[in-house]
């Protein structure tokens, strides 16, 4: 009976974990997608064409597209799968969205506690600044979250390879004080001349 309940508990636990993980990825993906779509939509909210945008807006959009392309380009070079790159991208964007929303909530709470109400003028006053700040924050976040190869490991390996290639092997040679090289035959003859045979004890007997 206990084994059956244990098996059911494990199955239900894995099922609940799978459903919650799916809902987490889905909600974060929706938040990241809507936040990225909201940036160019805010620039064209009055029906203006791209010719009517100023240089700062065009530059922000171009830089945002560039860092997104760089993110997936670097991930492809490191042989990351699309799921790994998408998951990291979504987590980075959704995290900065939640952080920016928290800061905006604090600003609105301070305005509400000071004046007792929220006026439309307060929202319109910081709308343009908020759009540019969000765009720059997205650019910085995506740029920082781009997958990169380990810099320190590559630098250390290249330094060690260069040092090992510059070192030349030096043969270990030994020489006599007069500079001549020792030979095995000469040492043997010299030892043979200096050899003293032991005395025969039977000769004294």
Sine and cosine of phi, psi and omega as CSV:
sin_phi,cos_phi,sin_psi,cos_psi,sin_omega,cos_omega
0.00,0.00,-0.67,0.74,0.00,-1.00
-0.92,0.40,-0.61,0.79,0.01,-1.00
-0.91,0.41,-0.59,0.81,0.04,-1.00
-0.92,0.39,-0.70,0.71,0.03,-1.00
-0.90,0.43,-0.60,0.80,0.04,-1.00
-0.90,0.43,-0.66,0.75,0.02,-1.00
-0.90,0.43,-0.68,0.73,0.02,-1.00
-0.90,0.44,-0.65,0.76,0.02,-1.00
-0.90,0.44,-0.65,0.76,0.02,-1.00
-0.91,0.41,-0.67,0.74,0.00,-1.00
-0.90,0.44,-0.72,0.69,0.01,-1.00
-0.91,0.41,-0.58,0.81,0.03,-1.00
-0.90,0.43,-0.70,0.71,0.05,-1.00
-0.91,0.41,-0.61,0.80,0.02,-1.00
-0.91,0.42,-0.70,0.72,0.02,-1.00
-0.91,0.42,-0.65,0.76,0.02,-1.00
-0.90,0.43,-0.65,0.76,0.02,-1.00
-0.91,0.42,-0.66,0.75,0.01,-1.00
-0.91,0.40,-0.70,0.71,0.00,-1.00
-0.92,0.39,-0.60,0.80,0.06,-1.00
-0.90,0.43,-0.67,0.74,0.04,-1.00
-0.89,0.46,-0.69,0.72,0.02,-1.00
-0.91,0.42,-0.59,0.81,0.04,-1.00
-0.91,0.42,-0.76,0.66,0.01,-1.00
-0.89,0.45,-0.63,0.78,-0.01,-1.00
-0.92,0.40,-0.71,0.71,-0.01,-1.00
-0.92,0.40,-0.68,0.74,0.02,-1.00
-0.92,0.40,-0.60,0.80,0.05,-1.00
-0.91,0.42,-0.64,0.77,0.04,-1.00
-0.91,0.41,-0.67,0.74,0.02,-1.00
-0.88,0.47,-0.71,0.70,-0.01,-1.00
-0.91,0.41,-0.68,0.74,-0.02,-1.00
-0.91,0.41,-0.72,0.70,0.00,-1.00
-0.91,0.41,-0.57,0.82,0.00,-1.00
-0.93,0.37,-0.64,0.77,0.03,-1.00
-0.94,0.33,-0.58,0.81,0.03,-1.00
-0.94,0.33,-0.51,0.86,-0.05,-1.00
-0.93,0.37,-0.41,0.91,-0.04,-1.00
-0.93,0.36,-0.83,0.56,0.06,-1.00
-0.92,0.39,-0.47,0.88,0.03,-1.00
-0.91,0.41,-0.56,0.83,0.03,-1.00
-0.94,0.33,-0.48,0.88,0.05,-1.00
-0.96,0.28,-0.51,0.86,-0.03,-1.00
-0.95,-0.31,0.44,0.90,-0.10,-1.00
-0.95,0.32,-0.40,0.92,-0.01,-1.00
-0.99,-0.15,0.29,0.96,0.04,-1.00
0.97,0.24,0.31,0.95,0.01,-1.00
-0.98,0.20,0.53,-0.85,0.05,-1.00
-1.00,0.07,0.06,-1.00,-0.01,-1.00
-0.94,0.35,-0.39,0.92,0.04,-1.00
-0.95,0.32,-0.36,0.93,-0.03,-1.00
-1.00,-0.05,-0.03,1.00,0.04,-1.00
-0.98,0.19,0.54,-0.84,0.04,-1.00
-0.99,0.15,0.06,-1.00,-0.09,-1.00
-0.92,0.40,-0.57,0.82,-0.01,-1.00
-0.92,0.40,-0.66,0.75,0.01,-1.00
-0.93,0.38,-0.68,0.73,0.03,-1.00
-0.91,0.42,-0.67,0.74,0.02,-1.00
-0.90,0.43,-0.62,0.79,0.02,-1.00
-0.91,0.41,-0.69,0.73,0.02,-1.00
-0.91,0.41,-0.67,0.74,0.00,-1.00
-0.90,0.43,-0.65,0.76,0.00,-1.00
-0.93,0.36,-0.58,0.81,0.06,-1.00
-0.90,0.43,-0.70,0.71,0.05,-1.00
-0.90,0.44,-0.58,0.81,-0.01,-1.00
-0.92,0.38,-0.68,0.73,-0.01,-1.00
-0.95,0.32,-0.52,0.85,0.07,-1.00
-0.92,0.40,-0.70,0.72,0.06,-1.00
-0.89,0.46,-0.65,0.76,0.01,-1.00
-0.90,0.44,-0.62,0.78,-0.01,-1.00
-0.85,0.52,-0.80,0.60,-0.06,-1.00
-0.96,0.27,-0.46,0.89,0.06,-1.00
-0.92,0.39,-0.72,0.70,0.02,-1.00
-0.90,0.43,-0.65,0.76,0.02,-1.00
-0.89,0.45,-0.61,0.79,0.04,-1.00
-0.92,0.39,-0.62,0.78,0.03,-1.00
-0.91,0.42,-0.49,0.87,0.02,-1.00
-1.00,-0.01,0.16,0.99,0.04,-1.00
0.89,0.45,0.56,0.83,0.12,-0.99
-0.97,0.23,0.52,-0.85,0.09,-1.00
-0.98,0.19,0.31,-0.95,0.01,-1.00
-0.90,0.43,-0.53,0.85,0.03,-1.00
-0.92,0.38,-0.67,0.75,0.04,-1.00
-0.89,0.45,-0.70,0.72,0.00,-1.00
-0.92,0.39,-0.68,0.73,-0.01,-1.00
-0.91,0.41,-0.66,0.75,0.00,-1.00
-0.89,0.45,-0.69,0.72,0.02,-1.00
-0.92,0.39,-0.63,0.77,0.01,-1.00
-0.90,0.44,-0.71,0.70,-0.02,-1.00
-0.91,0.41,-0.67,0.74,0.01,-1.00
-0.89,0.45,-0.65,0.76,-0.01,-1.00
-0.92,0.40,-0.73,0.68,-0.05,-1.00
-0.92,0.38,-0.71,0.71,-0.02,-1.00
-0.92,0.40,-0.55,0.84,0.04,-1.00
-0.91,0.41,-0.69,0.72,0.00,-1.00
-0.94,0.34,-0.48,0.88,0.08,-1.00
-0.91,0.40,-0.71,0.70,0.03,-1.00
-0.90,0.44,-0.60,0.80,0.04,-1.00
-0.91,0.40,-0.71,0.71,0.03,-1.00
-0.90,0.43,-0.62,0.79,0.04,-1.00
-0.90,0.43,-0.60,0.80,0.04,-1.00
-0.91,0.41,-0.65,0.76,0.03,-1.00
-0.91,0.41,-0.66,0.75,0.04,-1.00
-0.90,0.43,-0.60,0.80,0.03,-1.00
-0.90,0.44,-0.63,0.77,0.04,-1.00
-0.91,0.42,-0.66,0.75,0.02,-1.00
-0.90,0.44,-0.67,0.74,0.03,-1.00
-0.92,0.39,-0.60,0.80,0.03,-1.00
-0.92,0.40,-0.63,0.77,0.04,-1.00
-0.91,0.41,-0.65,0.76,0.04,-1.00
-0.91,0.41,-0.64,0.77,0.01,-1.00
-0.93,0.36,-0.62,0.78,0.01,-1.00
-0.95,0.30,-0.44,0.90,-0.01,-1.00
-0.99,0.14,-0.71,0.70,-0.08,-1.00
-0.96,-0.26,-0.20,0.98,0.03,-1.00
1.00,0.09,-0.13,0.99,0.03,-1.00
-0.36,-0.93,0.32,-0.95,0.04,-1.00
-0.98,-0.22,0.82,-0.57,-0.01,-1.00
-0.98,-0.21,0.42,-0.91,0.01,-1.00
-0.92,0.40,-0.46,0.89,0.02,-1.00
-0.89,0.45,-0.57,0.82,0.01,-1.00
-0.91,0.41,-0.62,0.78,0.00,-1.00
-0.96,0.29,-0.65,0.76,-0.01,-1.00
-0.95,0.31,-0.43,0.90,-0.06,-1.00
-0.92,0.40,-0.64,0.77,-0.07,-1.00
-0.97,-0.26,0.24,0.97,-0.05,-1.00
-0.92,0.39,-0.74,0.67,-0.03,-1.00
-0.92,0.38,-0.65,0.76,0.02,-1.00
-0.90,0.43,-0.63,0.78,0.01,-1.00
-0.90,0.44,-0.62,0.79,-0.01,-1.00
-0.91,0.42,-0.74,0.68,0.01,-1.00
-0.92,0.38,-0.63,0.78,0.01,-1.00
-0.91,0.42,-0.64,0.77,0.03,-1.00
-0.91,0.41,-0.65,0.76,0.01,-1.00
-0.90,0.44,-0.71,0.71,0.02,-1.00
-0.92,0.40,-0.58,0.82,0.03,-1.00
-0.93,0.37,-0.62,0.78,0.08,-1.00
-0.90,0.44,-0.68,0.73,0.00,-1.00
-0.87,0.49,-0.73,0.68,-0.01,-1.00
-0.91,0.42,-0.64,0.77,-0.02,-1.00
-0.92,0.39,-0.72,0.69,-0.01,-1.00
-0.92,0.40,-0.62,0.79,0.04,-1.00
-0.90,0.45,-0.66,0.75,-0.02,-1.00
-0.96,0.28,-0.49,0.87,-0.04,-1.00
-1.00,0.06,0.00,1.00,-0.02,-1.00
-0.89,0.45,0.76,-0.65,0.03,-1.00
-0.91,0.41,0.75,-0.66,-0.02,-1.00
-0.75,-0.67,0.42,-0.91,0.08,-1.00
-0.97,0.25,0.48,-0.88,-0.02,-1.00
-0.90,0.43,0.90,-0.44,-0.07,-1.00
-0.94,0.33,-0.68,0.73,-0.10,-0.99
-0.92,0.39,-0.64,0.77,-0.03,-1.00
-0.92,0.40,-0.70,0.72,0.00,-1.00
-0.91,0.42,-0.66,0.75,0.00,-1.00
-0.91,0.43,-0.67,0.74,0.00,-1.00
-0.92,0.40,-0.67,0.74,0.01,-1.00
-0.90,0.43,-0.65,0.76,0.01,-1.00
-0.92,0.39,-0.59,0.80,0.03,-1.00
-0.91,0.40,-0.67,0.74,0.01,-1.00
-0.91,0.41,-0.61,0.79,0.01,-1.00
-0.93,0.38,-0.61,0.79,0.03,-1.00
-0.92,0.39,-0.66,0.75,0.00,-1.00
-0.91,0.41,-0.65,0.76,0.00,-1.00
-0.93,0.36,-0.52,0.86,0.01,-1.00
-0.97,0.25,-0.48,0.87,-0.01,-1.00
-0.98,0.19,-0.39,0.92,0.01,-1.00
-0.98,0.20,0.76,-0.65,0.03,-1.00
-0.97,-0.24,0.67,-0.74,0.00,-1.00
-0.93,0.37,0.75,-0.66,0.01,-1.00
-0.96,-0.29,0.86,-0.51,-0.01,-1.00
-0.93,0.36,0.64,-0.77,0.01,-1.00
-0.99,0.10,0.92,-0.38,-0.02,-1.00
-0.83,-0.56,0.57,-0.82,0.05,-1.00
-0.85,-0.52,0.63,-0.78,-0.04,-1.00
-0.71,-0.71,0.35,-0.94,0.06,-1.00
-0.98,0.21,0.22,-0.98,0.02,-1.00
-0.85,0.53,-0.52,0.86,-0.01,-1.00
-0.99,0.13,0.03,1.00,0.07,-1.00
1.00,-0.04,-0.10,1.00,-0.02,-1.00
-1.00,0.09,0.51,-0.86,-0.01,-1.00
-0.99,0.12,0.70,-0.72,0.00,-1.00
-0.96,0.27,0.55,-0.84,0.05,-1.00
-0.83,-0.55,0.49,-0.87,-0.04,-1.00
-0.93,0.37,-0.56,0.83,-0.04,-1.00
-0.93,0.36,-0.67,0.74,-0.01,-1.00
-0.91,0.41,-0.65,0.76,0.04,-1.00
-0.90,0.44,-0.61,0.79,0.00,-1.00
-0.92,0.39,-0.67,0.74,0.02,-1.00
-0.91,0.41,-0.63,0.77,0.00,-1.00
-0.92,0.40,-0.66,0.75,0.04,-1.00
-0.91,0.41,-0.56,0.83,0.00,-1.00
-0.93,0.38,-0.61,0.80,0.02,-1.00
-0.92,0.38,-0.62,0.78,-0.04,-1.00
-0.99,0.11,0.02,1.00,-0.06,-1.00
-0.97,0.24,0.73,-0.68,0.03,-1.00
-0.90,-0.43,0.85,-0.53,0.00,-1.00
-0.96,0.27,0.56,-0.83,0.02,-1.00
-0.94,0.35,0.51,-0.86,0.00,-1.00
-0.93,0.36,0.57,-0.82,0.01,-1.00
-1.00,0.07,0.90,-0.45,-0.04,-1.00
-0.93,0.36,-0.31,0.95,-0.03,-1.00
-0.97,0.24,-0.34,0.94,0.02,-1.00
-0.94,0.33,-0.49,0.87,0.01,-1.00
-1.00,0.08,-0.16,0.99,-0.05,-1.00
-0.97,0.24,0.00,0.00,0.00,0.00
